[in-house]
């Protein structure tokens, strides 16, 4: 009999185990230890380890292998914060078509995740920082509501909801959806009819107009550009559907904004050019953007033009149904965007205008708009009493954002005809004579004020010109951006002088 050498040592055996295996009808049959271990194919040590891990509630404790130590977890958090700071440095832009309906923001179309990660790696190597992995960089990026800007139409929210929703959701919006589809189909039918008329009637002109998505300069492969704000450039296009001639009105944010006055002024210049031809009837198709197209400012401009026109006698504007504004201008935008993407370096807006002009085999007619070309049509609308009109001659309340068709005739200069639906048979009318200001019978046009570019954008633009390795190094290119700064300083000084003059004059009368 083998005796224990140290009688005071604690025995390794804590408990006696009874072994059993399932038999017929799931009954447990008692077996010896050797039979159990041989049948299951495990060792006695595995049995002891498993039994030692059983807790009071009868469950085996969690696995303790693997995991990250506290120091590594702290390092991971630091890397994640570093990646997040890097991603947040890239300028964002809002959706061009659905700014009110989406919370996503868009990065430059020149970027992608691999490019961003390469820039991050380059920056970490320069500053001798630990670099996060590509998988961690992607993981942080996908937690943010960011997308890369792709020039395409956004999906119609109403159609998408109806197509994806269940039967109850469809029943709730069925009436609205059917009217929506009917309007979309009807305006396209009208367009097809007018296209055939434009091909046969030389006195009729059919065109569509739209503002292209924002283009930015300078454009280069230099990594510094991705972290800075660039100069926004705007391109307003008009496409003659019969001849397929393209007209572009191009300017940057230092000249004017992209509001209703700018859109109306560009259409006015186009109409003045058309008035030199033998055209008496004009029809436009445009999207229903309320801030730019569907408002009281556009018909005010059309009425002013007809008052002095030589040959044009009637102008009609048809608005597409929301999110279904397919027109020939989209093709122009696509051609221009592809041409800009193929051009490796664009430093000035004038260079971008040249790229736009030569984007198509049939060159577009590009007009580089100046501040003096933009008229304050909103002030004229106030003088004519257009903004004070509340009811039509038929007694219905007026909502400019609901107009689907507007029409003006040279023979009736004080009336605006409109339809709230393409399915509506006859026009309703607005009488402007009753709302005109008697104290100001003359219609004087005034120019808009030169817009101000923000301080942070100016600082970013100047960093492109300065430093040991400037992005903009040509003297003429630098002079353009420096002139922007000089113009902005002059505008700020002028506004301060006017403000002080008003204060002094007010104090004098007091």
C-alpha positions, 0 to 999 in steps of 0.5 A, spaced: 500 500 500 502 506 497 502 511 503 502 519 502 509 522 504 507 528 507 501 527 511 499 534 512 498 535 504 491 537 502 488 531 498 488 533 490 481 529 490 475 534 492 469 529 490 467 523 487 464 522 480 459 518 478 459 516 470 453 515 466 451 514 459 445 515 455 441 508 454 435 506 451 429 511 451 434 516 454 435 513 460 442 514 464 446 508 465 451 508 470 458 506 467 465 505 470 470 511 469 474 507 463 468 506 459 465 513 460 472 516 458 473 511 452 466 512 449 466 520 449 474 520 447 476 525 453 481 524 458 480 524 466 483 531 466 478 534 462 473 532 466 476 535 472 477 541 469 470 542 466 467 540 473 471 545 477 468 551 472 461 549 474 458 555 478 453 555 483 447 557 478 449 550 474 453 554 468 460 553 466 464 560 467 466 564 460 472 563 456 478 567 459 483 565 453 484 571 448 481 578 449 485 585 449 489 587 455 487 594 458 494 597 455 492 595 448 484 597 449 487 604 451 491 604 445 485 602 440 481 607 443 487 612 441 488 610 434 480 610 433 480 617 435 486 619 431 482 616 425 476 620 427 480 626 427 483 625 420 476 623 417 473 630 420 478 634 417 475 633 410 470 638 407 463 635 406 458 638 402 450 637 402 446 633 397 444 637 391 437 634 390 435 632 397 438 636 402 431 637 406 430 629 406 437 626 408 442 627 413 448 624 409 454 629 407 458 627 401 466 628 400 469 630 394 468 625 388 476 625 387 476 621 394 475 614 396 477 610 402 484 607 399 486 615 397 484 617 404 487 611 408 494 613 404 493 620 406 493 618 413 499 613 412 503 619 409 501 623 415 503 618 420 509 617 417 511 624 417 509 625 424 512 618 427 505 616 429 502 609 430 498 608 424 491 604 424 490 598 420 486 599 414 480 595 417 480 600 423 480 606 418 474 603 414 470 601 421 471 608 423 468 611 416 462 607 416 460 609 423 459 616 420 454 618 415 458 620 410 458 618 402 463 619 396 459 624 392 456 621 385 453 625 380 446 622 379 439 623 381 437 621 388 431 616 388 424 619 389 422 618 396 415 617 395 416 612 390 421 608 394 416 608 400 410 606 396 415 600 392 418 598 398 412 598 404 407 593 406 400 593 404 398 598 410 403 603 408 401 603 401 394 604 402 396 610 406 399 614 401 396 610 395 392 617 393 398 621 393 402 616 389 397 615 384 397 623 383 404 623 383 405 618 378 399 621 373 403 628 374 410 625 372 407 621 366 403 627 364 408 632 363 412 627 359 407 627 354 406 634 354 414 634 353 414 629 347 408 633 344 412 640 344 418 636 341 415 634 335 412 641 334 419 644 335 422 640 330 416 642 325 415 650 327 421 654 326 417 660 330 417 655 336 423 654 341 423 649 346 429 648 351 430 646 358 434 649 364 438 647 370 443 648 375 449 643 375 452 640 381 457 645 384 464 644 381 470 646 385 477 649 384 483 648 385 483 641 382 489 637 383 492 631 385 496 634 391 494 631 398 493 638 401 487 640 397 483 634 400 483 638 407 482 645 405 475 648 403 476 650 395 472 655 391 465 653 389 464 654 381 456 654 379 454 652 372 447 654 369 445 650 363 440 651 358 439 646 352 435 647 346 431 641 345 430 642 337 437 643 335 441 640 341 445 647 342 448 647 349 448 654 353 452 655 359 452 661 364 458 660 369 461 664 375 464 662 382 462 664 389 466 670 389 461 673 383 454 671 385 450 666 389 446 661 386 439 663 388 433 666 384 436 672 382 442 669 378 437 663 375 432 669 373 438 673 370 441 668 366 435 666 363 433 673 361 440 673 357 438 667 354 431 670 352 435 677 349 439 672 345 433 668 342 429 675 341 434 676 335 431 670 331 424 669 328 421 666 335 415 668 337 413 662 342 418 659 347 417 653 352 421 651 358 422 645 362 425 646 369 425 642 375 421 644 381 426 647 386 422 652 390 429 657 392 431 657 384 425 656 379 418 655 382 417 662 385 415 669 384 421 672 381 422 668 375 415 670 372 417 677 374 423 677 370 419 674 364 414 679 364 419 685 364 422 681 358 416 681 354 414 688 355 420 690 351 421 684 347 421 685 339 419 678 337 417 673 342 410 674 344 409 668 349 413 664 354 411 658 358 414 654 363 413 647 365 415 644 372 417 637 372 414 633 378 418 632 384 424 628 383 422 626 376 426 632 373 429 628 367 431 633 361 436 634 356 440 638 361 442 632 365 446 629 359 450 636 358 452 635 366 454 628 365 459 630 359 462 636 363 463 632 369 466 626 365 471 632 362 472 635 369 474 628 372 479 627 366 483 633 367 488 632 372 489 640 374 485 646 374 487 652 378 482 657 376 475 658 374 477 661 367 480 654 366 474 650 368 470 654 363 475 652 358 474 645 360 466 646 360 466 649 353 470 643 350 467 638 354 463 636 348 464 635 340 460 640 339 462 646 343 458 649 348 457 656 348 460 659 355 458 665 358 462 667 364 458 671 368 460 677 372 456 681 378 454 686 374 450 681 369 446 679 375 439 683 376 435 684 383 429 681 380 426 680 387 426 688 388 422 688 382 417 683 384 416 687 390 415 694 386 410 690 381 406 687 387 408 680 385 410 678 392 403 681 395 398 677 391 395 672 395 389 670 391 387 669 384 382 672 379 378 666 380 378 667 388 383 661 390 389 662 394 396 662 391 402 658 393 407 659 388 411 653 390 405 649 388 405 652 381 406 646 375 405 651 369 406 658 368 405 662 362 405 670 360 403 673 354 405 680 351 398 682 350 397 681 357 403 684 361 399 685 367 397 678 368 400 671 370 397 665 368 398 658 372 396 651 373 397 647 379 397 641 376 399 638 369 392 635 369 388 641 369 385 643 363 384 651 363 389 656 366 388 661 372 390 668 372 393 673 377 392 680 376 398 685 378 395 691 376 391 691 383 397 690 387 402 695 384 405 700 388 402 707 386 408 711 389 413 707 384 410 706 377 417 706 374 420 699 374 428 700 375 432 695 375 438 694 380 444 690 381 445 685 387 451 686 392 457 682 391 457 676 396 462 675 401 466 669 402 467 666 409 474 668 413 475 660 413 475 659 406 479 665 404 484 662 409 484 655 406 485 659 399 491 663 401 494 657 404 494 654 397 499 660 395 503 660 400 509 656 404 515 652 401 511 647 397 505 651 394 499 648 390 498 654 386 505 657 384 504 660 378 504 668 379 498 669 375 494 664 378 496 667 385 494 674 383 487 671 382 486 669 389 489 675 392 485 679 388 479 675 391 482 677 398 482 685 396 475 685 393 473 682 399 477 687 403 474 693 399 467 690 400 467 690 408 470 697 408 465 699 404 459 696 408 463 699 414 463 706 411 455 705 409 454 703 416 457 708 420 454 714 415 447 711 417 449 711 424 452 718 424 446 721 420 441 718 425 445 721 431 444 728 427 437 727 426 436 726 434 
